[in-house]
């Protein structure tokens, strides 16, 4: 047992030396200098809007023509001005204008009415520097109402008709806008997507 004091002294000295080295490492200003997170690489880049071009989503909005005319309201112009200044518009993709209206008039009249509303939106975009060749117009007439055009008693539903007078605007980007069928649609209506595409193509071929 005469070696016990010497043994404990050696252990104590070793522990003190280890603590001293640890403190020096913690206080060393060179440690951690220039460190980088693996989740924030230095070379990450984005566009002027702060959104990487590869993940920019298509822009979709609806322009209302609730008053029954084909004239753009101040609210519609303000919305379109926002579209013109958007990063999606800067991306240079195609612009789709889908015109819709209420059920007043014959099929030919409602088709023309929906076309005129889409043309009003197109003209505004062109006047504000958008290339005409980017824009495609698809008039649907009264085919796709958002609300009933008539009340249960058969009288006109003015609020519903106002809702149905609209232009749905889409600005496509690198990601594209093709809608994929859901699993339910695939199982129950496997030809739904192809039918819709054929209907749009047929509408575009109609004389203006």
C-alpha positions as CSV (number, residue, x, y, z in Angstrom):
1,X,0.0,0.0,0.0
2,X,3.0,2.3,0.2
3,X,2.5,3.1,-3.6
4,X,-1.0,4.4,-3.2
5,X,-0.1,8.1,-2.8
6,X,2.1,8.0,-5.8
7,X,-0.7,6.3,-7.9
8,X,-3.3,8.8,-7.0
9,X,-0.9,11.7,-7.7
10,X,-0.3,10.4,-11.2
11,X,-4.0,10.1,-11.9
12,X,-4.7,13.6,-10.6
13,X,-1.9,15.1,-12.8
14,X,-3.2,13.3,-15.9
15,X,-6.8,14.6,-15.3
16,X,-5.5,18.2,-14.9
17,X,-3.5,18.0,-18.1
18,X,-6.5,16.8,-20.0
19,X,-8.7,19.6,-18.7
20,X,-6.1,22.2,-19.7
21,X,-5.9,20.9,-23.3
22,X,-9.7,20.9,-23.6
23,X,-9.9,24.6,-22.4
24,X,-7.2,25.6,-24.9
25,X,-9.2,24.0,-27.7
26,X,-12.4,25.7,-26.7
27,X,-10.7,29.1,-26.6
28,X,-8.8,28.7,-29.9
29,X,-10.2,31.4,-32.2
30,X,-9.1,29.3,-35.2
31,X,-11.5,26.5,-34.3
32,X,-14.8,26.8,-36.2
33,X,-13.5,29.7,-38.3
34,X,-14.8,29.3,-41.8
35,X,-17.2,26.4,-40.9
36,X,-20.2,25.8,-43.2
37,X,-23.5,24.0,-42.7
38,X,-24.1,21.1,-45.0
39,X,-27.7,22.4,-45.3
40,X,-26.6,25.8,-46.6
41,X,-24.0,25.3,-49.3
42,X,-22.1,28.4,-50.5
43,X,-23.0,27.8,-54.1
44,X,-26.8,27.8,-53.7
45,X,-28.3,30.2,-56.2
46,X,-31.7,31.6,-56.9
47,X,-33.3,34.0,-59.3
48,X,-34.0,37.7,-58.6
49,X,-37.3,36.8,-56.8
50,X,-35.4,34.5,-54.4
51,X,-37.0,31.3,-56.0
52,X,-34.8,28.8,-57.8
53,X,-35.9,28.7,-61.5
54,X,-36.2,24.9,-61.3
55,X,-38.9,25.0,-58.7
56,X,-40.9,28.1,-59.8
57,X,-44.6,27.1,-59.8
58,X,-47.0,28.2,-62.6
59,X,-49.1,31.2,-61.9
60,X,-52.9,30.9,-61.9
61,X,-55.5,33.6,-61.3
62,X,-59.0,34.5,-62.3
63,X,-60.1,37.8,-63.8
64,X,-63.7,38.7,-63.1
65,X,-66.2,40.2,-65.6
66,X,-69.0,40.3,-63.1
67,X,-70.6,43.5,-64.6
68,X,-71.5,41.6,-67.8
69,X,-69.3,43.6,-70.2
70,X,-65.9,42.7,-71.7
71,X,-64.3,45.8,-70.2
72,X,-61.6,45.4,-67.6
73,X,-62.4,46.9,-64.2
74,X,-59.8,48.7,-62.1
75,X,-59.5,45.6,-59.9
76,X,-58.9,43.5,-62.9
77,X,-56.2,45.8,-64.2
78,X,-54.5,45.8,-60.9
79,X,-54.5,42.0,-60.8
80,X,-53.1,41.8,-64.3
81,X,-50.4,44.4,-63.5
82,X,-49.3,42.0,-60.7
83,X,-49.2,39.1,-63.2
84,X,-47.1,41.2,-65.6
85,X,-44.5,41.9,-62.9
86,X,-44.4,38.3,-61.6
87,X,-41.3,36.0,-61.8
88,X,-43.5,33.5,-63.7
89,X,-44.1,36.0,-66.5
90,X,-40.3,36.7,-66.6
91,X,-39.7,33.0,-67.1
92,X,-41.0,33.3,-70.6
93,X,-43.5,30.4,-70.7
94,X,-46.8,30.1,-72.5
95,X,-49.9,32.1,-71.3
96,X,-53.3,30.4,-71.5
97,X,-56.5,32.5,-71.3
98,X,-59.6,30.4,-70.8
99,X,-62.7,32.5,-71.3
100,X,-66.0,31.7,-69.6
101,X,-69.4,33.4,-69.4
102,X,-73.0,32.8,-68.2
103,X,-75.9,31.1,-70.0
104,X,-77.5,34.2,-71.5
105,X,-77.9,33.8,-75.3
106,X,-77.3,31.1,-77.8
107,X,-74.3,28.8,-77.9
108,X,-72.7,31.0,-80.6
109,X,-73.3,34.1,-78.5
110,X,-71.9,32.8,-75.3
111,X,-68.9,31.4,-77.1
112,X,-68.2,34.8,-78.6
113,X,-68.8,36.5,-75.3
114,X,-66.2,34.3,-73.6
115,X,-63.8,34.9,-76.4
116,X,-64.2,38.7,-76.1
117,X,-63.4,38.6,-72.4
118,X,-60.2,36.6,-73.0
119,X,-59.2,39.0,-75.8
120,X,-59.6,41.9,-73.4
121,X,-57.1,40.3,-71.1
122,X,-54.8,39.5,-74.0
123,X,-54.8,43.1,-75.2
124,X,-53.9,44.4,-71.8
125,X,-50.9,42.0,-71.6
126,X,-49.7,42.9,-75.0
127,X,-50.0,46.7,-74.2
128,X,-47.8,46.0,-71.2
129,X,-45.0,44.4,-73.1
130,X,-46.0,40.7,-73.3
131,X,-45.3,39.0,-76.6
132,X,-48.5,38.1,-78.4
133,X,-47.1,34.7,-79.6
134,X,-46.9,33.6,-76.0
135,X,-50.7,33.9,-75.5
136,X,-53.3,31.3,-76.4
137,X,-57.1,31.9,-76.1
138,X,-59.5,29.1,-75.4
139,X,-63.2,30.2,-75.3
140,X,-65.6,27.9,-73.5
141,X,-68.8,29.9,-73.6
142,X,-71.1,28.7,-70.9
143,X,-69.7,25.1,-70.7
144,X,-67.9,25.4,-67.3
145,X,-70.0,27.3,-64.8
146,X,-68.8,27.8,-61.3
147,X,-72.3,28.5,-60.0
148,X,-75.8,27.8,-61.2
149,X,-77.0,30.2,-63.8
150,X,-80.6,29.8,-62.6
151,X,-82.4,29.4,-59.3
152,X,-84.5,26.3,-58.5
153,X,-87.6,28.1,-59.6
154,X,-86.1,28.8,-63.0
155,X,-85.5,32.5,-62.5
156,X,-82.1,34.0,-63.3
157,X,-79.4,33.6,-60.6
158,X,-77.7,37.0,-61.1
159,X,-75.0,36.3,-58.5
160,X,-74.2,33.0,-60.1
161,X,-74.1,34.4,-63.5
162,X,-71.7,37.2,-62.4
163,X,-69.4,34.5,-60.9
164,X,-69.4,32.6,-64.2
165,X,-68.3,35.6,-66.3
166,X,-64.5,35.2,-66.0
167,X,-61.2,34.5,-67.6
168,X,-58.9,31.9,-66.0
169,X,-55.3,32.9,-66.6
170,X,-52.4,30.5,-66.4
171,X,-48.7,31.4,-66.9
172,X,-46.7,28.3,-67.5
173,X,-43.1,27.8,-66.2
174,X,-40.4,25.3,-66.6
175,X,-42.3,22.9,-64.4
176,X,-45.2,22.8,-66.8
177,X,-48.9,22.7,-66.0
178,X,-50.1,19.4,-67.3
179,X,-52.6,18.0,-64.8
180,X,-52.1,14.4,-63.8
181,X,-55.1,12.1,-63.1
182,X,-55.8,11.1,-59.6
183,X,-55.9,7.4,-58.7
184,X,-59.7,7.6,-58.5
185,X,-60.0,9.2,-61.9
186,X,-57.7,6.6,-63.4
187,X,-59.8,3.8,-62.1
188,X,-63.2,5.3,-62.8
189,X,-62.6,7.6,-65.8
190,X,-59.3,6.5,-67.6
191,X,-60.1,8.7,-70.6
192,X,-61.0,11.9,-68.6
193,X,-57.7,13.7,-69.3
194,X,-57.6,12.8,-73.0
195,X,-61.2,13.9,-73.4
196,X,-60.5,17.3,-71.8
197,X,-57.4,17.8,-74.0
198,X,-59.4,17.0,-77.2
199,X,-62.2,19.4,-76.2
200,X,-59.6,22.2,-75.7
201,X,-57.9,21.5,-79.0
202,X,-61.2,21.5,-80.9
203,X,-62.2,24.8,-79.3
204,X,-58.9,26.4,-80.3
205,X,-59.5,25.3,-84.0
206,X,-62.7,27.2,-84.2
207,X,-62.6,30.4,-86.4
208,X,-62.2,33.6,-84.6
